[in-house]
Structures are given as C-alpha cells and as structure tokens.
C-alpha cells in the first residue's frame, strides 16, 4: 500500500502559522534586509562626489550633526560604524537565540511585500488625505527637483533608511517611552501621541533647508498622513520592510 507524504508549497510553508509575518519582523531578518539600503546609499554618495558629498538626505545630515558634536569631522564614519555595528550585534544576538540560520524565501517575501506596499501607498494616503481635506488638489511633491537624477535617487534611498530611523525609531519610539516613563501615560495614549507628533514633525521636515518644498496645506497633510501610515507599518511590520517601502515609494515617484 503506497504511503502518502503531504507536500507543502514554499509559499504555503512560508506563511503557515504566521511564520513569515512574525519571522520577518525579527532583527535577524529586518535589520539585514535594511542594510543594503545603507550600502546603496553610501555607494551612490561616494560615486557622485568621491571627495565628500555635499548633498545628502536631510535626516542623515541631522544625525551626522548630532554625532559630530562628539566625533567632530569623523561624524560620517562614526555614524556608519554605529549603524552597522549595532545592527550586526542585534542580528547576532537574534541568530544565537533562534538556531537554524536564515531562509532566503523570507527575504524574497519581504522584498515582494515592500514593492506591493510602495505601489499602493500613494493611492491609500491620497484617498485618506482627500477625505480629511475634502479636495486633494495638486500635490507639491517634487523630490528635490533642482538636483540631478542620480542625486535624487541617492536622496530617495536615504529617505527610507534615515527618515525611518530618525522619525519612527528614535522620535516616535523615544517620545512614547518618555511619556510612559516620565509622565505615567498609558501605553495606548503615549503611543498615539507619539505617532501624531512624529508625523507632524516628519511632514514639516520636508519644507526645511535649501532643497525643501514650498509649504502648502495639501502636501503637508499628505505627508502627515504618510507619517501616521509609516508609523503603523513600523509597529506591525518592523523596520526593514518600512524602510524599503519608504525608499521604493520615493524611487517610484522619481522614475514614473
């Protein structure tokens, strides 16, 4: 009598029992998935100006300025070393806790998910903005239009990494912690306040500096709503997918 062994497809195995949705948020996947953004961003920056890039993503500039208060002229090197070092330490600790190595199918699923989210992101945020304002109007969403295409691409990739690190991980996460620990707020109230404040700061950030956009209510509201959505994505899907979704969305705007 022939025996039958059930065969599970790779996709079904990956998503069974919520394994993909849980595993892809773990540091060993989320942080390793985000690291190529840093490498691509820095490689483009070095290629565009080997002597030292004058134009960088604004969030990168802010973080370099903060590190530069201690590290001086080596702020860029120190910041990069900190990002890579802390990420690899967290990845190594996570791998030690979860034996069995890494699965390429998880990274493939994360990339596919990020592409789908980036493609649908603008439409969803536009619809929500329309409901809030009543009329969407013309969005002033140019990506540093005075810059050449390759520099805009570099800035777009940096947005996914550094803006998510600054506004979601550091600002929203730090503010939520401060409200809970310092003022005794309940987690839900602290989280909601942190999301709203960080979204408003995130939106305002795009109108600062020589390459900032012209301030308009519609674009400000669009970006504020986008900040809320990115915060929700960060909480539910982790840093890696959020960073790639943000970067790919900006790249799609640039290309199409």
MODELLER restraints for C-alpha pairs under 7 A, 6 or more apart:
rsr = mdl.restraints
at = mdl.atoms
rsr.add(forms.Gaussian(group=physical.xy_distance, feature=features.Distance(at['CA:14:A'], at['CA:20:A']), mean=5.50, stdev=0.5))
rsr.add(forms.Gaussian(group=physical.xy_distance, feature=features.Distance(at['CA:20:A'], at['CA:106:A']), mean=6.59, stdev=0.5))
rsr.add(forms.Gaussian(group=physical.xy_distance, feature=features.Distance(at['CA:24:A'], at['CA:30:A']), mean=6.04, stdev=0.5))
rsr.add(forms.Gaussian(group=physical.xy_distance, feature=features.Distance(at['CA:24:A'], at['CA:106:A']), mean=6.56, stdev=0.5))
rsr.add(forms.Gaussian(group=physical.xy_distance, feature=features.Distance(at['CA:24:A'], at['CA:110:A']), mean=6.98, stdev=0.5))
rsr.add(forms.Gaussian(group=physical.xy_distance, feature=features.Distance(at['CA:25:A'], at['CA:237:A']), mean=5.72, stdev=0.5))
rsr.add(forms.Gaussian(group=physical.xy_distance, feature=features.Distance(at['CA:25:A'], at['CA:238:A']), mean=4.87, stdev=0.5))
rsr.add(forms.Gaussian(group=physical.xy_distance, feature=features.Distance(at['CA:27:A'], at['CA:90:A']), mean=6.32, stdev=0.5))
rsr.add(forms.Gaussian(group=physical.xy_distance, feature=features.Distance(at['CA:27:A'], at['CA:91:A']), mean=5.39, stdev=0.5))
rsr.add(forms.Gaussian(group=physical.xy_distance, feature=features.Distance(at['CA:27:A'], at['CA:94:A']), mean=6.35, stdev=0.5))
rsr.add(forms.Gaussian(group=physical.xy_distance, feature=features.Distance(at['CA:28:A'], at['CA:91:A']), mean=4.37, stdev=0.5))
rsr.add(forms.Gaussian(group=physical.xy_distance, feature=features.Distance(at['CA:28:A'], at['CA:94:A']), mean=5.78, stdev=0.5))
rsr.add(forms.Gaussian(group=physical.xy_distance, feature=features.Distance(at['CA:28:A'], at['CA:95:A']), mean=6.26, stdev=0.5))
rsr.add(forms.Gaussian(group=physical.xy_distance, feature=features.Distance(at['CA:30:A'], at['CA:238:A']), mean=6.49, stdev=0.5))
rsr.add(forms.Gaussian(group=physical.xy_distance, feature=features.Distance(at['CA:30:A'], at['CA:239:A']), mean=6.06, stdev=0.5))
rsr.add(forms.Gaussian(group=physical.xy_distance, feature=features.Distance(at['CA:30:A'], at['CA:240:A']), mean=4.32, stdev=0.5))
rsr.add(forms.Gaussian(group=physical.xy_distance, feature=features.Distance(at['CA:30:A'], at['CA:241:A']), mean=6.93, stdev=0.5))
rsr.add(forms.Gaussian(group=physical.xy_distance, feature=features.Distance(at['CA:31:A'], at['CA:87:A']), mean=6.13, stdev=0.5))
rsr.add(forms.Gaussian(group=physical.xy_distance, feature=features.Distance(at['CA:31:A'], at['CA:91:A']), mean=6.98, stdev=0.5))
rsr.add(forms.Gaussian(group=physical.xy_distance, feature=features.Distance(at['CA:31:A'], at['CA:240:A']), mean=5.74, stdev=0.5))
rsr.add(forms.Gaussian(group=physical.xy_distance, feature=features.Distance(at['CA:33:A'], at['CA:107:A']), mean=6.90, stdev=0.5))
rsr.add(forms.Gaussian(group=physical.xy_distance, feature=features.Distance(at['CA:33:A'], at['CA:240:A']), mean=5.55, stdev=0.5))
rsr.add(forms.Gaussian(group=physical.xy_distance, feature=features.Distance(at['CA:34:A'], at['CA:240:A']), mean=4.72, stdev=0.5))
rsr.add(forms.Gaussian(group=physical.xy_distance, feature=features.Distance(at['CA:34:A'], at['CA:243:A']), mean=6.72, stdev=0.5))
rsr.add(forms.Gaussian(group=physical.xy_distance, feature=features.Distance(at['CA:34:A'], at['CA:244:A']), mean=6.99, stdev=0.5))
rsr.add(forms.Gaussian(group=physical.xy_distance, feature=features.Distance(at['CA:37:A'], at['CA:157:A']), mean=6.37, stdev=0.5))
rsr.add(forms.Gaussian(group=physical.xy_distance, feature=features.Distance(at['CA:37:A'], at['CA:161:A']), mean=6.55, stdev=0.5))
rsr.add(forms.Gaussian(group=physical.xy_distance, feature=features.Distance(at['CA:38:A'], at['CA:161:A']), mean=6.88, stdev=0.5))
rsr.add(forms.Gaussian(group=physical.xy_distance, feature=features.Distance(at['CA:41:A'], at['CA:154:A']), mean=5.53, stdev=0.5))
rsr.add(forms.Gaussian(group=physical.xy_distance, feature=features.Distance(at['CA:41:A'], at['CA:157:A']), mean=5.88, stdev=0.5))
rsr.add(forms.Gaussian(group=physical.xy_distance, feature=features.Distance(at['CA:41:A'], at['CA:158:A']), mean=5.85, stdev=0.5))
rsr.add(forms.Gaussian(group=physical.xy_distance, feature=features.Distance(at['CA:44:A'], at['CA:154:A']), mean=5.97, stdev=0.5))
rsr.add(forms.Gaussian(group=physical.xy_distance, feature=features.Distance(at['CA:45:A'], at['CA:53:A']), mean=5.98, stdev=0.5))
rsr.add(forms.Gaussian(group=physical.xy_distance, feature=features.Distance(at['CA:45:A'], at['CA:154:A']), mean=6.68, stdev=0.5))
rsr.add(forms.Gaussian(group=physical.xy_distance, feature=features.Distance(at['CA:46:A'], at['CA:53:A']), mean=6.87, stdev=0.5))
rsr.add(forms.Gaussian(group=physical.xy_distance, feature=features.Distance(at['CA:56:A'], at['CA:155:A']), mean=6.09, stdev=0.5))
rsr.add(forms.Gaussian(group=physical.xy_distance, feature=features.Distance(at['CA:57:A'], at['CA:155:A']), mean=4.89, stdev=0.5))
rsr.add(forms.Gaussian(group=physical.xy_distance, feature=features.Distance(at['CA:57:A'], at['CA:158:A']), mean=5.63, stdev=0.5))
rsr.add(forms.Gaussian(group=physical.xy_distance, feature=features.Distance(at['CA:57:A'], at['CA:159:A']), mean=6.28, stdev=0.5))
rsr.add(forms.Gaussian(group=physical.xy_distance, feature=features.Distance(at['CA:59:A'], at['CA:162:A']), mean=5.51, stdev=0.5))
rsr.add(forms.Gaussian(group=physical.xy_distance, feature=features.Distance(at['CA:59:A'], at['CA:163:A']), mean=5.46, stdev=0.5))
rsr.add(forms.Gaussian(group=physical.xy_distance, feature=features.Distance(at['CA:59:A'], at['CA:166:A']), mean=6.66, stdev=0.5))
rsr.add(forms.Gaussian(group=physical.xy_distance, feature=features.Distance(at['CA:60:A'], at['CA:162:A']), mean=5.67, stdev=0.5))
rsr.add(forms.Gaussian(group=physical.xy_distance, feature=features.Distance(at['CA:64:A'], at['CA:75:A']), mean=5.55, stdev=0.5))
rsr.add(forms.Gaussian(group=physical.xy_distance, feature=features.Distance(at['CA:64:A'], at['CA:76:A']), mean=6.02, stdev=0.5))
rsr.add(forms.Gaussian(group=physical.xy_distance, feature=features.Distance(at['CA:64:A'], at['CA:79:A']), mean=6.65, stdev=0.5))
rsr.add(forms.Gaussian(group=physical.xy_distance, feature=features.Distance(at['CA:67:A'], at['CA:75:A']), mean=5.50, stdev=0.5))
rsr.add(forms.Gaussian(group=physical.xy_distance, feature=features.Distance(at['CA:67:A'], at['CA:79:A']), mean=6.67, stdev=0.5))
rsr.add(forms.Gaussian(group=physical.xy_distance, feature=features.Distance(at['CA:68:A'], at['CA:75:A']), mean=4.60, stdev=0.5))
rsr.add(forms.Gaussian(group=physical.xy_distance, feature=features.Distance(at['CA:95:A'], at['CA:101:A']), mean=6.95, stdev=0.5))
rsr.add(forms.Gaussian(group=physical.xy_distance, feature=features.Distance(at['CA:110:A'], at['CA:241:A']), mean=6.43, stdev=0.5))
rsr.add(forms.Gaussian(group=physical.xy_distance, feature=features.Distance(at['CA:114:A'], at['CA:241:A']), mean=5.78, stdev=0.5))
rsr.add(forms.Gaussian(group=physical.xy_distance, feature=features.Distance(at['CA:114:A'], at['CA:244:A']), mean=6.01, stdev=0.5))
rsr.add(forms.Gaussian(group=physical.xy_distance, feature=features.Distance(at['CA:114:A'], at['CA:245:A']), mean=4.75, stdev=0.5))
rsr.add(forms.Gaussian(group=physical.xy_distance, feature=features.Distance(at['CA:115:A'], at['CA:245:A']), mean=6.62, stdev=0.5))
rsr.add(forms.Gaussian(group=physical.xy_distance, feature=features.Distance(at['CA:115:A'], at['CA:248:A']), mean=6.85, stdev=0.5))
rsr.add(forms.Gaussian(group=physical.xy_distance, feature=features.Distance(at['CA:117:A'], at['CA:245:A']), mean=6.17, stdev=0.5))
rsr.add(forms.Gaussian(group=physical.xy_distance, feature=features.Distance(at['CA:118:A'], at['CA:245:A']), mean=4.95, stdev=0.5))
rsr.add(forms.Gaussian(group=physical.xy_distance, feature=features.Distance(at['CA:118:A'], at['CA:246:A']), mean=6.81, stdev=0.5))
rsr.add(forms.Gaussian(group=physical.xy_distance, feature=features.Distance(at['CA:118:A'], at['CA:248:A']), mean=5.91, stdev=0.5))
rsr.add(forms.Gaussian(group=physical.xy_distance, feature=features.Distance(at['CA:118:A'], at['CA:249:A']), mean=4.66, stdev=0.5))
rsr.add(forms.Gaussian(group=physical.xy_distance, feature=features.Distance(at['CA:119:A'], at['CA:249:A']), mean=6.71, stdev=0.5))
rsr.add(forms.Gaussian(group=physical.xy_distance, feature=features.Distance(at['CA:125:A'], at['CA:222:A']), mean=6.69, stdev=0.5))
rsr.add(forms.Gaussian(group=physical.xy_distance, feature=features.Distance(at['CA:125:A'], at['CA:225:A']), mean=6.42, stdev=0.5))
rsr.add(forms.Gaussian(group=physical.xy_distance, feature=features.Distance(at['CA:125:A'], at['CA:226:A']), mean=6.12, stdev=0.5))
rsr.add(forms.Gaussian(group=physical.xy_distance, feature=features.Distance(at['CA:126:A'], at['CA:222:A']), mean=6.72, stdev=0.5))
rsr.add(forms.Gaussian(group=physical.xy_distance, feature=features.Distance(at['CA:129:A'], at['CA:136:A']), mean=6.67, stdev=0.5))
rsr.add(forms.Gaussian(group=physical.xy_distance, feature=features.Distance(at['CA:129:A'], at['CA:221:A']), mean=6.54, stdev=0.5))
rsr.add(forms.Gaussian(group=physical.xy_distance, feature=features.Distance(at['CA:129:A'], at['CA:222:A']), mean=5.68, stdev=0.5))
rsr.add(forms.Gaussian(group=physical.xy_distance, feature=features.Distance(at['CA:129:A'], at['CA:225:A']), mean=6.85, stdev=0.5))
rsr.add(forms.Gaussian(group=physical.xy_distance, feature=features.Distance(at['CA:130:A'], at['CA:136:A']), mean=4.74, stdev=0.5))
rsr.add(forms.Gaussian(group=physical.xy_distance, feature=features.Distance(at['CA:136:A'], at['CA:218:A']), mean=6.68, stdev=0.5))
rsr.add(forms.Gaussian(group=physical.xy_distance, feature=features.Distance(at['CA:137:A'], at['CA:218:A']), mean=6.90, stdev=0.5))
rsr.add(forms.Gaussian(group=physical.xy_distance, feature=features.Distance(at['CA:139:A'], at['CA:218:A']), mean=6.27, stdev=0.5))
rsr.add(forms.Gaussian(group=physical.xy_distance, feature=features.Distance(at['CA:139:A'], at['CA:219:A']), mean=5.29, stdev=0.5))
rsr.add(forms.Gaussian(group=physical.xy_distance, feature=features.Distance(at['CA:140:A'], at['CA:219:A']), mean=5.81, stdev=0.5))
rsr.add(forms.Gaussian(group=physical.xy_distance, feature=features.Distance(at['CA:141:A'], at['CA:219:A']), mean=6.71, stdev=0.5))
rsr.add(forms.Gaussian(group=physical.xy_distance, feature=features.Distance(at['CA:143:A'], at['CA:152:A']), mean=6.61, stdev=0.5))
rsr.add(forms.Gaussian(group=physical.xy_distance, feature=features.Distance(at['CA:144:A'], at['CA:152:A']), mean=6.62, stdev=0.5))
rsr.add(forms.Gaussian(group=physical.xy_distance, feature=features.Distance(at['CA:144:A'], at['CA:211:A']), mean=5.64, stdev=0.5))
rsr.add(forms.Gaussian(group=physical.xy_distance, feature=features.Distance(at['CA:153:A'], at['CA:251:A']), mean=6.47, stdev=0.5))
rsr.add(forms.Gaussian(group=physical.xy_distance, feature=features.Distance(at['CA:156:A'], at['CA:247:A']), mean=5.69, stdev=0.5))
rsr.add(forms.Gaussian(group=physical.xy_distance, feature=features.Distance(at['CA:156:A'], at['CA:250:A']), mean=5.40, stdev=0.5))
rsr.add(forms.Gaussian(group=physical.xy_distance, feature=features.Distance(at['CA:156:A'], at['CA:251:A']), mean=5.95, stdev=0.5))
rsr.add(forms.Gaussian(group=physical.xy_distance, feature=features.Distance(at['CA:157:A'], at['CA:247:A']), mean=4.93, stdev=0.5))
rsr.add(forms.Gaussian(group=physical.xy_distance, feature=features.Distance(at['CA:159:A'], at['CA:247:A']), mean=6.03, stdev=0.5))
rsr.add(forms.Gaussian(group=physical.xy_distance, feature=features.Distance(at['CA:160:A'], at['CA:243:A']), mean=4.31, stdev=0.5))
rsr.add(forms.Gaussian(group=physical.xy_distance, feature=features.Distance(at['CA:160:A'], at['CA:244:A']), mean=5.90, stdev=0.5))
rsr.add(forms.Gaussian(group=physical.xy_distance, feature=features.Distance(at['CA:160:A'], at['CA:246:A']), mean=4.69, stdev=0.5))
rsr.add(forms.Gaussian(group=physical.xy_distance, feature=features.Distance(at['CA:160:A'], at['CA:247:A']), mean=4.09, stdev=0.5))
rsr.add(forms.Gaussian(group=physical.xy_distance, feature=features.Distance(at['CA:161:A'], at['CA:243:A']), mean=5.26, stdev=0.5))
rsr.add(forms.Gaussian(group=physical.xy_distance, feature=features.Distance(at['CA:164:A'], at['CA:243:A']), mean=6.03, stdev=0.5))
rsr.add(forms.Gaussian(group=physical.xy_distance, feature=features.Distance(at['CA:167:A'], at['CA:198:A']), mean=5.99, stdev=0.5))
rsr.add(forms.Gaussian(group=physical.xy_distance, feature=features.Distance(at['CA:167:A'], at['CA:202:A']), mean=6.37, stdev=0.5))
rsr.add(forms.Gaussian(group=physical.xy_distance, feature=features.Distance(at['CA:168:A'], at['CA:231:A']), mean=6.02, stdev=0.5))
rsr.add(forms.Gaussian(group=physical.xy_distance, feature=features.Distance(at['CA:171:A'], at['CA:198:A']), mean=6.24, stdev=0.5))
rsr.add(forms.Gaussian(group=physical.xy_distance, feature=features.Distance(at['CA:172:A'], at['CA:194:A']), mean=4.90, stdev=0.5))
rsr.add(forms.Gaussian(group=physical.xy_distance, feature=features.Distance(at['CA:172:A'], at['CA:195:A']), mean=5.81, stdev=0.5))
rsr.add(forms.Gaussian(group=physical.xy_distance, feature=features.Distance(at['CA:172:A'], at['CA:198:A']), mean=5.52, stdev=0.5))
rsr.add(forms.Gaussian(group=physical.xy_distance, feature=features.Distance(at['CA:175:A'], at['CA:194:A']), mean=5.54, stdev=0.5))
rsr.add(forms.Gaussian(group=physical.xy_distance, feature=features.Distance(at['CA:176:A'], at['CA:190:A']), mean=4.96, stdev=0.5))
rsr.add(forms.Gaussian(group=physical.xy_distance, feature=features.Distance(at['CA:176:A'], at['CA:191:A']), mean=5.21, stdev=0.5))
rsr.add(forms.Gaussian(group=physical.xy_distance, feature=features.Distance(at['CA:176:A'], at['CA:194:A']), mean=5.25, stdev=0.5))
rsr.add(forms.Gaussian(group=physical.xy_distance, feature=features.Distance(at['CA:179:A'], at['CA:185:A']), mean=5.63, stdev=0.5))
rsr.add(forms.Gaussian(group=physical.xy_distance, feature=features.Distance(at['CA:179:A'], at['CA:190:A']), mean=5.62, stdev=0.5))
rsr.add(forms.Gaussian(group=physical.xy_distance, feature=features.Distance(at['CA:180:A'], at['CA:186:A']), mean=6.24, stdev=0.5))
rsr.add(forms.Gaussian(group=physical.xy_distance, feature=features.Distance(at['CA:180:A'], at['CA:187:A']), mean=6.37, stdev=0.5))
rsr.add(forms.Gaussian(group=physical.xy_distance, feature=features.Distance(at['CA:180:A'], at['CA:190:A']), mean=6.17, stdev=0.5))
rsr.add(forms.Gaussian(group=physical.xy_distance, feature=features.Distance(at['CA:195:A'], at['CA:228:A']), mean=6.12, stdev=0.5))
rsr.add(forms.Gaussian(group=physical.xy_distance, feature=features.Distance(at['CA:195:A'], at['CA:231:A']), mean=6.37, stdev=0.5))
rsr.add(forms.Gaussian(group=physical.xy_distance, feature=features.Distance(at['CA:196:A'], at['CA:228:A']), mean=6.73, stdev=0.5))
rsr.add(forms.Gaussian(group=physical.xy_distance, feature=features.Distance(at['CA:199:A'], at['CA:224:A']), mean=4.94, stdev=0.5))
rsr.add(forms.Gaussian(group=physical.xy_distance, feature=features.Distance(at['CA:199:A'], at['CA:227:A']), mean=4.27, stdev=0.5))
rsr.add(forms.Gaussian(group=physical.xy_distance, feature=features.Distance(at['CA:199:A'], at['CA:228:A']), mean=5.61, stdev=0.5))
rsr.add(forms.Gaussian(group=physical.xy_distance, feature=features.Distance(at['CA:200:A'], at['CA:224:A']), mean=5.31, stdev=0.5))
rsr.add(forms.Gaussian(group=physical.xy_distance, feature=features.Distance(at['CA:202:A'], at['CA:224:A']), mean=6.90, stdev=0.5))
rsr.add(forms.Gaussian(group=physical.xy_distance, feature=features.Distance(at['CA:202:A'], at['CA:227:A']), mean=6.40, stdev=0.5))
rsr.add(forms.Gaussian(group=physical.xy_distance, feature=features.Distance(at['CA:203:A'], at['CA:220:A']), mean=5.78, stdev=0.5))
rsr.add(forms.Gaussian(group=physical.xy_distance, feature=features.Distance(at['CA:203:A'], at['CA:223:A']), mean=4.93, stdev=0.5))
rsr.add(forms.Gaussian(group=physical.xy_distance, feature=features.Distance(at['CA:203:A'], at['CA:224:A']), mean=5.06, stdev=0.5))
rsr.add(forms.Gaussian(group=physical.xy_distance, feature=features.Distance(at['CA:206:A'], at['CA:212:A']), mean=5.47, stdev=0.5))
rsr.add(forms.Gaussian(group=physical.xy_distance, feature=features.Distance(at['CA:206:A'], at['CA:213:A']), mean=6.35, stdev=0.5))
rsr.add(forms.Gaussian(group=physical.xy_distance, feature=features.Distance(at['CA:207:A'], at['CA:213:A']), mean=4.90, stdev=0.5))
rsr.add(forms.Gaussian(group=physical.xy_distance, feature=features.Distance(at['CA:207:A'], at['CA:214:A']), mean=6.34, stdev=0.5))
rsr.add(forms.Gaussian(group=physical.xy_distance, feature=features.Distance(at['CA:207:A'], at['CA:215:A']), mean=6.08, stdev=0.5))
rsr.add(forms.Gaussian(group=physical.xy_distance, feature=features.Distance(at['CA:230:A'], at['CA:242:A']), mean=6.63, stdev=0.5))
rsr.add(forms.Gaussian(group=physical.xy_distance, feature=features.Distance(at['CA:233:A'], at['CA:242:A']), mean=6.05, stdev=0.5))
rsr.add(forms.Gaussian(group=physical.xy_distance, feature=features.Distance(at['CA:234:A'], at['CA:242:A']), mean=5.55, stdev=0.5))
